[in-house]
Amino acid sequence: MKIRFAPSACFLFSLSVLIGCSKKPREAQPSEPTAVVDSVTAGSIAGTVKFEGTPPVFRPIDMSAEAACVQANPRPVTPPVVVLGEHGALANAVIYVKSGLGHYRYDTPRAPVVLDQKGCMYTPRVLAVMTNQPFEVKNTDPTTHNVHPIPRKNHPWNRSIAAGEQPYITTFADQELAIPIVCNIHPWMRAYLFVFAHAYFAVTNQTGTFELENLPPSTYTIEVWHERFGTQDTSVTIGPRERKSVSFTFQSGVSP
């Protein structure tokens, strides 16, 4: 005689629990922003970045290991870490909205931001792009260079670009500040790339001036970054169609 055992209610319950637990719920994806800045009520923030005091002195770069670099630079080249204009105007400072923005949608610029390799130096020293904006690297030198960004959040890459080679174009998906870019062939070459998820940023030239336009009314924290002198920030409130001015001053002896 064969004896059949019916599955117990407890066993069936346990089995159903295990099956149910094996299905992970789908995580809700964050919605894309749809709000657009109202240009009619938008304001702006403009200002200057300056340096006061005795600027640091840097030794000339030793390029003797690369004949093409020596030929391209008949005069000694010093690292362009602190570049000053008239009346202490400070170049290569990055100004940006650190906080205070709403959840707005921004159009991604189609024009690329270009990093050149010229005279065995990166030009410009400091660049800024929006997320997913084309970033173009070209080589106008008669020698091979290596381009090696070192991001913490974005995908890292390392690429050699020979003389006469077509520019390399890529994008960065995530906001990230002060990404170092180095050349593994010429160790003195260095640049910094900023990637922003919004449109409110600027890099100063030797006039030290900047302007952040089309800002919706709000209270913002505006920050400035410099490779040598670190960061400063200030709070600025702008109303509808209001234009505010701010200034930043770095002083000798103050460094990060």
WOSULBEL-V255844 format. One record per residue. N is the residue number from 1. SS is DSSP state (h for helix, s for strand, l for the rest). PSI is psi in radians with two decimals (NA if undefined). Layout:
BEGIN
((N SS PSI) (N SS PSI))
END
This chain:
BEGIN
((1 l 2.27) (2 l 2.33) (3 l 2.16) (4 l 2.38) (5 l 2.17) (6 l 2.45) (7 l 2.42) (8 l 2.76) (9 h -0.59) (10 h -0.73) (11 h -0.77) (12 h -0.67) (13 h -0.76) (14 h -0.72) (15 h -0.72) (16 h -0.61) (17 h -0.75) (18 h -0.74) (19 h -0.74) (20 h -0.66) (21 h -0.33) (22 l -0.24) (23 l 1.96) (24 l 2.35) (25 l 2.51) (26 l 2.35) (27 l 2.40) (28 l 2.25) (29 l 2.40) (30 l 2.37) (31 l 2.54) (32 l 2.45) (33 l 2.47) (34 l -0.29) (35 s 2.47) (36 l 2.43) (37 l 2.30) (38 l 1.87) (39 l -0.35) (40 l -0.65) (41 l -0.07) (42 l 2.62) (43 s -2.81) (44 s 2.79) (45 s 2.18) (46 s 2.81) (47 s -2.86) (48 s 2.73) (49 s 2.21) (50 s 2.90) (51 s 2.38) (52 s 2.38) (53 l -2.82) (54 l 2.06) (55 l 2.64) (56 l 2.67) (57 l 2.35) (58 l 2.52) (59 l 2.56) (60 s 2.59) (61 l 2.35) (62 l 1.82) (63 l 0.27) (64 l -0.38) (65 l -0.21) (66 l 1.83) (67 h -0.69) (68 h -0.61) (69 h -0.66) (70 h -0.76) (71 h -0.61) (72 h -0.26) (73 l 1.47) (74 l -0.37) (75 l 2.67) (76 l 2.49) (77 l 2.23) (78 s 2.59) (79 l 2.23) (80 l 0.97) (81 l -0.79) (82 l 1.88) (83 l 2.07) (84 s 2.55) (85 l -2.74) (86 h 2.52) (87 h 0.59) (88 h 0.20) (89 s 2.34) (90 s 2.15) (91 l 2.91) (92 l 0.53) (93 l 2.38) (94 s 2.16) (95 s 2.37) (96 s 2.78) (97 s 2.04) (98 s -0.64) (99 s 2.84) (100 l -0.13) (101 l 2.56) (102 l -2.96) (103 l 1.40) (104 s 2.77) (105 l 2.40) (106 l 2.41) (107 l 2.35) (108 l 2.19) (109 l 2.46) (110 l -0.48) (111 l 2.38) (112 l 2.66) (113 s 2.27) (114 s 2.26) (115 s 2.09) (116 s 2.72) (117 s 1.78) (118 s 2.25) (119 l 0.48) (120 l 0.63) (121 s 2.65) (122 s 2.34) (123 s 2.11) (124 l 3.01) (125 l -0.61) (126 s 2.28) (127 s 2.79) (128 s 2.41) (129 s 2.90) (130 s 2.76) (131 l 2.37) (132 l 0.11) (133 l 2.46) (134 l 2.34) (135 s 2.02) (136 s 2.27) (137 s 2.14) (138 s 2.87) (139 s 1.92) (140 l 0.16) (141 l 2.74) (142 l 0.48) (143 l 2.81) (144 l 2.43) (145 s 2.86) (146 s 2.32) (147 s 2.10) (148 s 1.52) (149 s 2.56) (150 s 1.32) (151 l 2.83) (152 l -0.50) (153 l -0.75) (154 l 2.92) (155 l 2.17) (156 l 2.64) (157 l 2.84) (158 l 2.03) (159 s 2.35) (160 s 2.46) (161 s 1.99) (162 l 2.86) (163 l 2.29) (164 l -0.03) (165 l 2.64) (166 l 2.58) (167 l 2.62) (168 s 2.22) (169 s 2.30) (170 s -3.08) (171 l 2.89) (172 l 2.26) (173 l -0.46) (174 l 2.52) (175 l 2.32) (176 s 2.38) (177 s 2.49) (178 s 0.98) (179 s 2.06) (180 s 2.47) (181 s 2.17) (182 s 2.88) (183 l 2.08) (184 l -0.18) (185 l -0.76) (186 l 1.67) (187 l -0.25) (188 l -0.25) (189 l 2.26) (190 s 2.52) (191 s 2.95) (192 s 2.33) (193 s 2.29) (194 s 2.36) (195 s 2.12) (196 s 2.54) (197 l 0.06) (198 l -3.12) (199 l 0.16) (200 l 1.41) (201 s 2.82) (202 s 2.67) (203 s 2.21) (204 l 2.60) (205 l -2.77) (206 l -0.03) (207 l -0.30) (208 l 0.16) (209 s 2.77) (210 s 2.85) (211 s 2.30) (212 s 1.94) (213 s 2.88) (214 s 0.71) (215 s 2.25) (216 l 2.62) (217 l 2.28) (218 s 3.11) (219 s 2.16) (220 s 2.64) (221 s 2.06) (222 s 2.22) (223 s 2.58) (224 s 2.45) (225 s 2.43) (226 s 2.46) (227 l -0.72) (228 l -0.66) (229 l -0.04) (230 s -2.50) (231 s 2.70) (232 s 2.68) (233 s 2.83) (234 s 2.73) (235 s 2.34) (236 s 2.26) (237 s 2.22) (238 s 2.41) (239 l -3.06) (240 l 2.21) (241 l 0.44) (242 l 2.53) (243 s 2.15) (244 s 2.67) (245 s 2.39) (246 s 2.74) (247 s 2.59) (248 s 2.44) (249 s 2.14) (250 s 2.57) (251 s 2.67) (252 l 2.52) (253 l -0.12) (254 l 2.01) (255 l 2.79) (256 l NA))
END
